[in-house]
Amino acid sequence: MLSYEESLKILKETNALLDGHFILSSGLRSAQYIQCAQLLSKPYKSIIFCKSLAEKISKEIKEIDLILSPAMGGVIIGYEMGRLLNKETIFSERIDGKFQLRRDFQILKKSKVLIVEDVITTGKSSIECSDLVKRAEADVVGFACLVDRSNNNSSISKKIVSQIEINIPTYKENALPKSLISLPATKPGSRVIK
């Protein structure tokens, strides 16, 4: 498995760890952003990251029937975890602001579902996915992600299996540090793409 230092090095080498002033999907602000799309666009680097995460998942979670990921950010990593763990993989999509299953995807009753994302900050997308699992009368066996930047402040009550945990402080817009006030804010996430 990759160490913290090795994982951080890969994020930097692939330009997945960005510096600036970012508006997160939650509305919070931060001075750094994890753009896992950059990591995943370089398969020769991301495969090392993904294999290490799959190994961690295998050690932590023994029974998985299905992997569910939120679109957009979780689709590629969900697929890759499904491929590496030899599990069926589906994804949910936002329709009118709420996650739904489309494309004839189904969650079978009593199935054991792992929710996989690229990055977890507040846990909002993962919790919304877990609601789909509960409505199907199935069980969420865990949560996994490439990068956990929640600082143990997410709305997820179960353990999060991640390749790397990074402590990146977040701020409300009315409580920005001086270093961010002077920088133009950008919103790199996909939650509001139409």
Steps between C-alpha positions, in 0.01 A plus 500: 500500500609855435615714790360847569813657349482284186130580456557873544784487248273340239229763560756776445661333195161465329391858583213363707590715803430862412573824688278809478160616628232237439126487556415142591174322409387557859545876463799498734831653384853363510854586394554158346288278279536135408423456129494121475404526133864603441625195689261265319587647160849354541440123525870417530505697830144447623519120475753497784269718712194289415668163567607623842144614581356167380741319730387713795133437418563124484656508847228719656178378337446128456162476325411714199233417241486832321690828470298820469659832406360851460536659157702681388812474713449145622429329168857422396627405845187290562561314175867450582423366849242265346758378248769448762266339755304308234165652606206639306508879491221752442465875543231747598428827321343826610156561356344827614767522772448151648690179439310231315582174331458505122612280209312201651745487792358321803594435858368162607329462835739385775807553280819630661596831340829688517476869415810627316589861420802689380515752788300522824479839668157544664371157396185645340519297178583178686209549741266567208621174342444315827137622496455319166640184660264527798198555272594177320505322839867418454797557732781753477811305602732798481631809327822532304678777311831591347535807722334561837518871575216496753725552805254268682225762450293324235141390550613139448481303824682187375874475443621638169760288321724736305831487320604825665361734765591864446423775748394798289318762707169633367340836570162666475492788254459753781798360693776482240863540604681802355701276269181397313317834493735645240485197267224456240274208591438213257245219518660187352244240618235334283195515725335793316597412141188503282 
